[in-house]
Every structure is written in C-alpha cells, then in structure tokens.
Amino acid sequence: MYPKKKSIYLRSIVVIVIMIVITFFYYLRIINTTVNDDEQQNIFAVEPGTSIDSITNDLVSGEFIKSALAFRVYIKLHQLDNNIQAGQHYLSSAMTIKEIARRLTTPTYQEERSLTFIEGWTNKEMAEYLAANDILATADFINALEQKYDYNFLPKRSQRDYLQGYLFPDTYRIFAATTAEEIIAKLLNNFSQKVMASLQSQIDNSSMTLEEIVTLASIIEHEVRTPSDRAMVADIFLRRLADNYPLQSDATVNYVTDKGLTQPSFADTKINSPYNTYQNVGLPPGPICNPSLSAIEAVLNPIANDYYFFLTTNDDGRVIYSKDYDEHLINKAKYLD
C-alpha cells in the first residue's frame, strides 16, 4: 500500500472508531435518560400480536420515551423482541428505557394486595405495617422515605421526615412486586388529589402555609375524633397560636416519648424537645403523623367558639370544653382524676 493511501486509510479507521465510541456513549446516555421527573404511573396496554414498531411508536406518543431508535436498538441488542408481554403495564415518564423494557418483558399478572394505612399513623408505623404484612422490610421503606420526590407541595428535603404528613392515609391496591418508592408515590399522588386538588383555593386563602396547616392537622388528628370537635379544637389552637400561648398538646408529648398515653405524666411534659408543645410556643418543626382529610379540613374551616381549654374523657372519649383555666381544672378533677 502506498504511504499516502495508507495514511488516508489509518485516518479513516480513527474517524470510524471515534464515531463508534461517540455513538456508544450517546446510546448509553439515551437509554438511561428519562423524559421527565413525573413519577405518576399510567397504564400502557399491549395487545397480543402487537409489533415492536407499533409498541415503540405508542411509547413515544405516550411520552414514556424520547428516542424510538434507542428503544428499538436496546430491544434488539438484548434479544427482547419476542419477550414483550401482552397486557396492562404501569409506566411513568420518570422511567429509563432500561426500566421500561424490563416492565414490558415482565408478565403482567401479579398478585394484588390491599393495604390500609390508618389515619394518624407516623411514617414509622406505616413501615412497621408493611413489614408485618410481608410486603416490604421496614428498612426498605424507611430508606425510600429519604429519596427525592418531585411534588411541589412537599417541604424541603433536608427536614426531618420531610414526607411525614403527606403520605395520605387510605386503602390502596398494589401488586406484590411493588417497590417502596412506588408505594410512596401512590400515597403522595393521593394527597395531591384529595387535598391539593379539592382544597387548593382554601389553602391559598389561608394565612398559614401548607406545612403549618398539615402540622396543626396532625396534632388535632390525635387530640379529638369527630369532625365537629376537630373544628372546635382547631379554633382553640389557632387562637392560642395568635396569642403566643403554648398549645399544650398531649399528642405532641406522646410523639416525643412514643408512649401513647391518654394523659402524659408531668415529667413527660417537661421533656426538652422542639416537638413538646408544653415547653415551646407555636407549632412543632413538622407534622407528628399523617393526618386525615377531616383534620386538614378542620384547620381550614374552624368553628368559632369562646373556649380556650378542653379535655377528652377516659371512658367514652367525650370532649369537655372550658372557657378559662379554673374551669378546666374543675373539669379535670371531675372527668380525669
């Protein structure tokens, strides 16, 4: 080979190698990139006999993937052409091409489970419930709570238990193979629908931030039971906050001690903690549980009254109201001592 031709040949080889390397890294980037961060899962149906080209086009039009070519290449390289499963698959635009391919090649029939998260549970109690029902290890759920979830109503991630208060208590249907992150997304989506969508105007018109509303609701959740009592107590607590008077909520003391007592001891009310509303004026740093819609609505729609104190009877859970501290002491002696 002549020197000139050899030089041209070598340059061509170098250019081809560089192009292959660039293409390879571009391909890796594409298959690991998502359309956006929206974790809302939607049903993607695959009919029996549907071609790869048709499935790919539907994925693009459904905004689950950006690159039809990258998806086709991934399927071909991994010989998944004949492994796509007919049925309904749950996909989101926050999934990568690799994750979507894995979902589409996994049999769609999965055992469904019913989960009921009780109103007023903490994140820890939710984790323990999932573990007790052999759905997830406690640590898996706790670790998932530390991940980033892109919902504009959530507080800063740096806060302790930043998701607490926003994991909406309700009954859910999940697949047996559902991950901790997917369960959390379900609860957050439900909060978005049940609270933000239905109460947005009231929240916007409130003098409180959403975090303050949810925090106060989480306290009321454990203080009284009925919607009317919750609205009454909400008014009492709101006036105490305005007066810079301690809320003196037993629920916050129980959150600190984890004892769950109807009446915390005098020593417990003296515990030094930012969550102890006997020792601190104002709201605690964040919600003490995941409150019900009823408790949140009570904060937004308090019932005006002249009372400043209240207690709950031990026998039947009735709420006894008092206008001043002297009357409250009389009621304590009558109903609690």
N, C-alpha and C positions, 0 to 999 in steps of 0.2 A: 504493500500500500504506500502510495506517495506521501511524503511528510505533510503536505498541505491537506490532502484528503483525510489523513489520519487525525490531524488537528481538528478538522471540522467534525469528524466522527466522534472524537472524545468530547468536544463541546456539546454536541447533540445529546450524548449519553448523560452528561452532567445536567443539562437542562431538563431532560426527561426525569432523572432521579429527583431533582429539586421539585418538579411539578408533582411527582408521585407523593413525595413527603408532605408538600403543602396540602394536596388533596386529602391525604390520610388524616392529617391533623384537623383539617376543616370538617371532615366527616365525623371524627371523634367529638368535635365541639358541637356539631349539629345534633347528634344522637343523644347528647347529654344536656341539651338546652330545652327549656320549656317555653310554651307560647306566652304564658304569664304566670303570676303567683296565685291565681284564683283556685283554691282547693275545693270548691264546690263540685261534687261529683254528679255527673249526669249519665243517664242510661244511653249506651251505644249498642244498638241492635245489629246483629249479624245473622242474616237469613241463610239457611242451608244452601250450599252451592254458590254463594257469592264469591266473585273473583277477587284476587288481591288488588287489582286495579280499581275495582269498584269500592272496596273497603278503604283503600288509600285515599281516594277522592272524597269519600264521606268523612274521613278523619280530618282532611284539610278543610272542607266546607264547614265542619262542626267546630273548627278552631281548636282541635286537640293536638295537631302537629303543624309545624311550619313548612317542612320540606317533604313533598311527596317522594322525591327521588331518594332522599336519605332513608326514608322508611322502607322503600322497595329494596334498596341495597342491603339494609340491615336484615330484612326478612330472607333475602337470597343468600347472603353470606352465612347466616345461621341455619339455613335449610328449614325454615319455618313455614314455607309455602302451604304445606298440607296439614299444618298443626293448628291453624286458626279454628277456634271453636264457635259453632253457631250458638246463638242465644243472646241474652242481655248482659252486657258488661258495664261496670261502673267506672267511668273515666273522668279525668279532670284535665284542664289545660295547664295544670301545675305539674303534670307527669312528663317525664322524658320519653323519647321514642323507645328506649330500652324497657321502661316500666310499662308502657302501653302494649308493646309486643308481648311482654310477659303476661299481662292481663288477658290479652286476646287469645293466647295459647293455653290458658288455664281453663279447665272445664267450668262452665258457668253454674252448674248445680252445686250449691253449697248449703249445708245445714244452716238454717236461720235460728237465731236465738232472740228471745225477748228480754230486754233489760229495763229495769225500773229504777231510776235514780230518785231518791226521796228528796222532797223539798226541805232545804235546810242542811243537807249534807255538806261537809267540807270536801275539798279535793282528796284529802287523805282517806276519808270514809268511802268515797267513790272508788278509789284504788283498792281498798280492802274488800269492797263488794265484788269487784271484778275478779279479784284473786279467789275469793270464797266460792265463786261460781265457775271456777276453772276457765276463765276467759282470757285473762292476762295475769302475768306476775305483777305484784304490787310495784316492784322497782321499774318495770317497763312503762307503766302508766305514769309514775312519778317523774321518770326521766323525760317522757314525752311532754309533760307539762312545762318543761324548761325550754322547749323548742319555740321557734318564732312562728306565729300565726298572723296572717295579714288580714286583720279585721279592724276597720277604722274606729270602732268603739272601744277597743282594748286599751288599757293604760300602758305606761312604759314597761317594757320587758324587764327592766332592771329591778322592778319592785318585787318584794317577796310574794310568792304565789300569785303572780300577776293575772292568772286566769281565774282565780277564785272569785266567785260572784257572777261569772259569765257563762259557766257550764250549766246550761238550763236544765233543771230537774224535770224529767218527763219519762214516758215509756218509749223505748226505741226498739226497732228491729234491726239486727245486724247479722252478717254472715259469720260463720265460725272462724274464718281466717282473717277477719277484720283486724287491722293494726290499731295500736293505741292512738296514733295520730289521726286515723280515720274516725275513731270514736269521738275524740275531742272535737274534730271538725264538725261532726254531726251535732254535738251539743252547742257549739258556737253558732252554727247555722240556724239552729232552733231559737237561740237567743236573738239573733238578728231578725228572724221572722216574727216571733211572739212579742218581743219587747221593742226593738228599734222600729220595725215597720208599723206597728199598731200604736205606739206611744210617742213617736218621734216629735210631733208638734208640742205635746205636753212637756217633754224633756227639754226641747228648745226654749220653751217659755218659762221654764223653772229658773229660780235664782241659784239653784245648785247645779254642779257638774254631774255628769252621768255617774262618775265614780262615787261622788258623795251620795247620790240617790241610791245606788246599789249597796253602798256600805251601810247606810241607815236602814235600808230594807232588810239587810242580812241580820241586823240586830233585832228588828221588830219580828222577823221570822221566828226567832226563838223566845220572844217575850210573851206574845199572846197569839191566840189561834184564829179567831173569826175575823172576817173582813171588816166588820164594823169596829171591833175592838182595835184592830190594827190601824184603822184610820184615826181613831181616837188617840191612841198612843203616839202615832206619827205627829199629831198636832202638839202633844205634850213635849215630845223630844225636839221638835222644831223650835218651840218657844224656849226650851232650855238652851238650845244652841245659840239662839239670838240673845239670850240673857247671859251667856258665858257661864252657865250653871252646869255642873257635871251631869252627864246622862245617868250615871249610877246604874248601869245595866248589868244585871246578874249574868246575862248571856255572854257579855264580853269577859267577865271573870272566869266563867266556865271554859271559854275558848283558851284562856291563858293556862288554866290548871288542867284542862281536859278531864274534869271530874263529872260534869253533867249534873250538878246538884240543883235541886229546886231552890234552895237557899244557900249560897256560898257562905262559908264561915267568915267571921270578922277578920281573921288573919289573912284569908284569901283576898279580901277586898283591899288589903294593904300591900299586895304584891306589886313590885315595881315593874311595870310593863307598859309600853305605849298603847297596848290594847285594853288596858284596865281603865274603864271609864269612871271608876270611883276615884282614881288618882289623877286623872287627866281631864281637862276641859276640852270639849269638842269631840269630833269623830276620831275613831282609831285610824291607823295608817291605811287600812283597806278592809274589804268585806271579811266577815268572820265565817261565812258559809256561802252556799249558792242559793239565794232566796227564790221564793215562788213569785209568780206574776202577781198574786194577791198582795204580797208585801210591797212590791215595787209600786203597784197602783195606789196603795195606801199612802206612800210618801208623796205621790203626785196629787192625790186627792184627799188630804187630811180633813177630818171632821172637826170643825172649830168647837172648843169647849172651854170651861173655866177651871178645869182640873190641872194639877201640877205634879201629882204623885199617883201611883197605882200599885196594886199587888195582885197576884194570882193565887187563889185559894188552893190548898193542897188536895182537898177531897174531890172537887168537881171542876176545877180549872176556871171558875168564875173570876172575872176581873173586877176588883173593887177600887173605885176611884176616890181620891181625896183632893180637896182644894188647897190645903196647906199641910205643913209638916206635922203639926199637932194632931190633926185629924188622921193623918197617915199612921202615926204611932198608935192611935186608938184602934185603927183597923188592923194593924199588925198584931196587936195584943189579942184582938177578937178572933182573927181568922188564921193566924200562923203560930202563935205561941201556945 
